Structures are given as C-alpha cells and as structure tokens.
Amino acid sequence: MKKLILSLGILGVIAFALPVFAEGSLQVNIPSDSSLQVNIPSGSVVATSLKNPVKDEYNTFSKFTAGVVKTAVNVMLPFVVLAFIYSGFIFVKAQGNEKELEEAKKAIWWSIVGAFILFGAWGFAQIISTTVSTLTETTPAPIQVD
C-alpha cells in the first residue's frame, strides 16, 4: 500500500510539474512593415510584466471559491476512482480469506468516505457561493466539473 501511495504521489508531482515548465516562452509582436531588430546581450536583464491570472478571472469571492473547488474536484476525482478500483482488486485477491476480506471492506469503506467528503465539499461550496452571491446581489458562479 505504501508503494502505491508513493508511486501515485510521484506521478502526481510529475503530472503537475511538467506543464509548469512547458509555459516558459517569450513572444514579441513586431509589425511586418518594420525593420526593427532587437539585440539582447547575454547576461542582460529584460524587464517583463506578468499578468495576474486570479485578478481578471476570479474577481468575486464566489467565482474564486468555485474555481478552487472545481480544481480540487478535478484533481481528487481520479484518486477516488483509483481507490474503488484498488478496493475491487483487494476483494478479488482475498478469495474468501476472512482477514483479507476485512481489509478489502475497510478499503471500500474509506473510498466511500473519501467520495462523500469530496462531493460534500463541492456541495458545501455551492451553498456558500449561492449565499454570498445572494447577499451581495450578484449572479452566482456555477461549479461545473469537467
């Protein structure tokens, strides 16, 4: 079990780290009728500006909450599915052995608890988002799972 958790953890770190490293590009738009040439000596510092992705897309608390919960559900849902699959494998492997069947029942139980916690958090965030939007008289941001 420890090896499985460690393997899933390493796989998760790799899956989230690779897109971060893939985004490092610089675009310069130069009109086609211009004869502008840019020479940047090595070791020079080039001033750039970074756009805050949170400020434009999540400008209200309800939109921010919806975004956080949507991300959490999208990340954790595959782990819930894998937990159910793993529990099924334990049931098949048990082959009637009472001790192993107890372990399998415990694994399926905790998979169900994890699924309820995940979807409970999603429902709770929906309630909070709707309540805050009602109090501030804005349109609530629906939380949709892709």
N, C-alpha and C positions, 0 to 999 in steps of 0.2 A: 504494500500500500504506500509506503514511504517513497519507493522508487517511482510509482505512478504519479504521486503528487509532485515530486521533484521534477520529473520529466514534463509534466503539464506546466509547471512554473517556468522552466527554462524555455519551453515552446512559446509560452505567453510573452515572456520578455523579448524573445527574438521577433515574434509577430508584431509587437508594438514598437520595437526599436528600429526595424528596417524602414518603415515609412518615414520616420523622423529624419533619417539620414538621406533619404531619397529626395527631400524637398529643397536641397541647397542649390538653387540656381539663381542667376542674376540676369535680368532682361533689360536691355536698353533699346528703346524705340527711337530710331533715327529716320527722319523723312528721307524718301528715296532721292529727292532732288538736292539733298545736302551733301557736301563733300567733307563733312566733319569726321575727323579722325581722333581717336582717344588713345593716348599712350599713357599707361599707368606703370611707373617703375616698380620693380619688385620691392617689397618691404614698405610700400606706401599704405597709408590708411585712407580708405574711401568712405566718406560719410554716406550712410544709407538710412532710410527711415523704415520702421516696422509698423505694420498695421495691427491694431489690437482687434483680434477676431471676436472677442467677447462683447466689446462695446457696441458694435453695429448689429450683431445678430441677436444678442440677449440683452436688450435694453430695458426689460422689465423683470421683476423677480419671478413672475410666473413662467416666463419664457426660459429664464435661466434654470429654474427648477425642472422644467420639462426636459431641457437639454441634458441636465445631469442624470436624471432618472432614465431617459432614453438610452444614454450611453451605458449606464450601469446594467440595464436590462439586456442590451445588445451584447455586452461583454460576458455577462454571467449566464445567459440562457444556454450557450453551448456546454458550459460546465454542468448545468443541471441535467441536460440530456445525456452527457457522458456519465454522470453519476447513476442515472437509471440504467444505462447500458451495462455499466460495471456491476451493478446490483444483479442484473439478469445473468451475467456470466458467473457470478458467485453462486446463484441458485442452481445453475446447470452443473457447476463444478461440485456442488455439495453431494449430489447423488444420494440423497436420503440420510446423510450423516447429520445427526441432530445438532452437534456443535457447530458445524459449518452452516447448517440451515439457520441457526440463531444469528450467526454473523451476517448472513445474507438478509435476514429480516431486519436486522439493525441497520444495514446499509440502505435498504429500500426506505425504511422509516426516515432516516436522516436526509435522504434525497427528497422525500415528500416535504419534510420540514423546510429544507432549503428552497424548494419551489414555492411554498407558501410564503416564506419570508420575502423572496424576490418579487412575487406578484403582489404581496401585501404592501411592499414599499411603493410599487408602481401605483396601486390604488390610493394609498395614503398621499402620494404626491399629487395625484389627480384632485383629491379633495382639497388639499392645501392650495393648489393652483386655482381652482374654481372659487374658493373662499376669498383668497387675496384679490383675484380679479373682480369679484363681486363688490368687495369693499372699496376698491379703487376705481370701480366702474369702467374697466377695460375688458376687452374680449379675451377670454382665457385661451392659452396656448394648448391645443390638444397634444397629448403624448401618444405618439404612434410608434409602434415597434416595427422596424423594417423586417 
